[in-house]
Amino acid sequence: MGKVVVFGSFVVDLMARSPHLPVPGETVKGSMFKMGPGGKGFNQCVAAHKAGADVVMVTKLGKDSFANVATDTMDELRMPKDGLFFTEETETGIALILVDENTSQNEIIIVPGACNTITDAEVDSIEERIKESEYVLLQLEVNQDANERVVDMVNRYGCKVIVNTAPYSQISDEFLSKVYMVTPNEVEAEELTGVHVEDLESAHKAAEYFYEKGVEKVIITLGSRGVFVSSDGKEEIVPAFKVDAVDTTGAGDAFNGGLLAALSKGKDIWEAVRFANGLAALSVQKLGTTPSMPKLEEIEAFLEEHK
């Protein structure tokens, strides 16, 4: 099993559920509030760790009480903490999450805080871990200059960069040219490529955009319709597992963490996507993001049941 790194965000999730999502100017009485660990990077790392990956989380926290939410969770899950940076100059990031309890739809505002201030020196300090890693997973929730420095370092040592292009922001062609695999959802794929992705044909067009930029493999998640996979000339939409979703907030992160874990164990891309689909299907049946990530034995049992 290869070592892997998740380089990305940690924020504290502040989640409220209500009968419907408010329109501008409206106050809605909620039915529930929950605070817990989150951030795309952290969610993906927890998913990978619980799925059995040898993974290190690299992120940056403020020196405040919200930082304890990260460190306490990592202690509880026995995750290594040697990839954490701290600053007194800004606060730990937060995400305000509103969830419609009837439809499971959500609206999210993210204030990245400390994880948006990762310095060149901090990136350089993780060089040894990068050097021995097989895959490094990034998102677009931290300062992009840090992502770019990581990608340059990863390419120097021959490991592979996976970029989950979320939340959408513009990225340069030069950055994409150094990326092994991208994993946008259909909305991010359209924002990046200009192609409205709804079926195999349109997904193929979007994949062509990434290939022209130098990306080697393309995965586009399509929600309940499944996952488009394009690899070595083969393209297919792998169907999603049918489950009753309670909270879809962390589904994309569950998928990406599962994908990383499966690839680190030597599974091919098709097996890895099925494994990631199973992990995501289990996660949406529970509330929250990090707390909803299933353990390896749960994923294996689910996949066995749904052969």
TORNU-742393 format. One line per field, with one value per residue (C-alpha): z, y, x; residue in one letter. Coordinates in steps of 0.05 Angstrom, whole numbers. Example, Ala and Ser with C-alpha at 12.3 -4.5 7.8 and 13.67 -1.06 7.14 Angstrom:
! residues 2
up (156/143) .
north (-90/-21) .
east (246/273) .
residu (A/S) .
This chain:
! residues 307
up (0/-21/23/4/24/26/20/32/77/147/169/225/198/230/203/212/185/169/134/73/53/65/7/12/71/101/170/177/243/242/273/289/296/295/298/275/233/159/99/33/48/118/98/42/87/141/88/61/131/154/89/107/71/99/93/123/125/110/129/170/232/275/348/372/401/331/319/375/333/283/333/377/317/293/362/365/296/309/249/245/261/234/173/213/212/260/256/305/249/226/252/236/176/182/137/147/120/111/96/74/117/65/2/31/-14/17/13/39/54/67/102/93/145/164/110/58/83/72/59/13/74/101/34/31/100/76/20/53/59/-13/-37/-8/-30/-89/-95/-70/-69/-74/-77/-92/-21/0/-29/-101/-98/-45/-89/-147/-105/-82/-154/-175/-117/-132/-205/-184/-147/-196/-153/-181/-169/-164/-164/-140/-174/-118/-100/-171/-184/-246/-254/-304/-363/-334/-269/-305/-348/-285/-260/-267/-253/-244/-207/-218/-209/-268/-247/-238/-304/-341/-307/-326/-397/-420/-435/-402/-377/-376/-413/-440/-503/-467/-413/-468/-495/-426/-418/-484/-456/-398/-443/-487/-424/-408/-356/-361/-330/-321/-272/-270/-214/-236/-170/-169/-242/-225/-245/-314/-321/-378/-376/-429/-486/-447/-425/-385/-335/-273/-240/-169/-116/-100/-27/13/23/88/78/13/40/42/-16/-63/-8/11/-62/-69/-4/-24/-92/-61/-12/-66/-113/-57/-48/-121/-147/-220/-235/-247/-182/-146/-172/-150/-81/-78/-100/-43/8/-17/-16/57/76/50/94/156/179/174/135/174/223/164/133/139/162/115/140/127/56/41/69/27/-37/-23/-13/-78/-125) .
north (0/67/129/187/260/303/376/422/456/448/487/478/460/499/462/479/441/474/458/498/541/615/663/731/771/711/683/609/573/513/445/426/453/415/436/391/382/396/427/390/370/346/308/273/256/227/186/159/145/108/68/43/91/109/183/249/312/376/439/503/523/585/584/586/540/519/488/439/411/387/362/327/291/270/243/205/174/163/205/232/307/321/357/412/484/538/614/669/718/691/646/574/569/558/535/556/500/503/438/430/372/353/350/344/402/449/519/532/593/580/627/590/631/601/547/603/629/569/595/572/553/510/474/463/432/372/354/289/263/283/248/181/188/154/203/274/298/372/415/490/511/536/591/570/591/537/485/505/497/428/407/428/389/327/328/332/266/229/218/233/294/286/352/354/420/444/495/521/575/591/551/561/516/509/482/432/409/381/343/268/264/313/297/354/346/362/436/447/410/458/519/496/470/507/440/424/353/308/244/203/246/313/283/259/331/358/304/324/395/366/320/379/413/352/316/239/214/247/230/272/257/263/258/204/186/159/175/187/155/167/128/99/107/74/117/96/122/78/78/103/56/70/90/135/199/236/288/296/351/307/260/289/289/217/197/231/202/133/140/160/102/51/77/75/1/-13/-18/2/64/23/-16/49/85/28/29/105/100/51/96/157/116/98/169/202/157/194/266/310/306/277/237/204/173/96/48/-1/-61/-25/-8/-79/-108/-58/-75/-150/-140/-100/-143) .
east (0/28/32/-13/-23/-85/-64/-123/-173/-199/-260/-309/-377/-435/-495/-569/-629/-695/-762/-738/-678/-689/-697/-661/-688/-725/-713/-730/-737/-690/-701/-629/-558/-493/-420/-364/-300/-303/-270/-262/-190/-204/-268/-231/-173/-219/-255/-189/-162/-224/-222/-153/-105/-36/-52/-27/-70/-33/-72/-67/-106/-113/-92/-164/-217/-241/-172/-187/-244/-191/-140/-191/-221/-152/-135/-201/-190/-115/-95/-23/-19/51/21/-13/10/-14/-19/-38/-51/-119/-174/-189/-236/-311/-369/-441/-484/-560/-596/-668/-693/-745/-703/-632/-611/-559/-530/-459/-416/-342/-293/-227/-188/-120/-120/-121/-53/-6/64/120/162/105/98/173/172/130/179/201/130/114/178/154/81/47/-12/-26/-99/-114/-177/-186/-205/-135/-92/-76/-3/7/-28/17/80/56/43/113/142/100/122/195/189/145/83/15/-30/-106/-144/-216/-234/-280/-302/-298/-246/-205/-141/-86/-70/1/-28/-72/-14/19/-42/-51/-126/-184/-249/-299/-373/-418/-426/-351/-337/-384/-353/-283/-296/-359/-392/-460/-448/-510/-493/-435/-428/-424/-379/-332/-328/-312/-258/-227/-217/-177/-137/-117/-89/-46/-89/-82/-147/-216/-271/-335/-385/-458/-495/-548/-534/-465/-394/-364/-295/-247/-182/-135/-186/-244/-304/-364/-415/-409/-478/-488/-515/-588/-597/-642/-601/-608/-553/-513/-467/-404/-418/-366/-313/-331/-322/-254/-228/-251/-219/-153/-155/-171/-117/-66/-81/-65/-137/-146/-188/-252/-247/-228/-290/-336/-303/-311/-384/-397/-364/-405/-470/-458/-439/-503/-546/-519/-520/-458/-393/-334/-378/-414/-352/-356/-303/-268/-307/-374/-353/-330/-395/-436/-399/-405/-481/-487/-446) .
residu (M/G/K/V/V/V/F/G/S/F/V/V/D/L/M/A/R/S/P/H/L/P/V/P/G/E/T/V/K/G/S/M/F/K/M/G/P/G/G/K/G/F/N/Q/C/V/A/A/H/K/A/G/A/D/V/V/M/V/T/K/L/G/K/D/S/F/A/N/V/A/T/D/T/M/D/E/L/R/M/P/K/D/G/L/F/F/T/E/E/T/E/T/G/I/A/L/I/L/V/D/E/N/T/S/Q/N/E/I/I/I/V/P/G/A/C/N/T/I/T/D/A/E/V/D/S/I/E/E/R/I/K/E/S/E/Y/V/L/L/Q/L/E/V/N/Q/D/A/N/E/R/V/V/D/M/V/N/R/Y/G/C/K/V/I/V/N/T/A/P/Y/S/Q/I/S/D/E/F/L/S/K/V/Y/M/V/T/P/N/E/V/E/A/E/E/L/T/G/V/H/V/E/D/L/E/S/A/H/K/A/A/E/Y/F/Y/E/K/G/V/E/K/V/I/I/T/L/G/S/R/G/V/F/V/S/S/D/G/K/E/E/I/V/P/A/F/K/V/D/A/V/D/T/T/G/A/G/D/A/F/N/G/G/L/L/A/A/L/S/K/G/K/D/I/W/E/A/V/R/F/A/N/G/L/A/A/L/S/V/Q/K/L/G/T/T/P/S/M/P/K/L/E/E/I/E/A/F/L/E/E/H/K) .
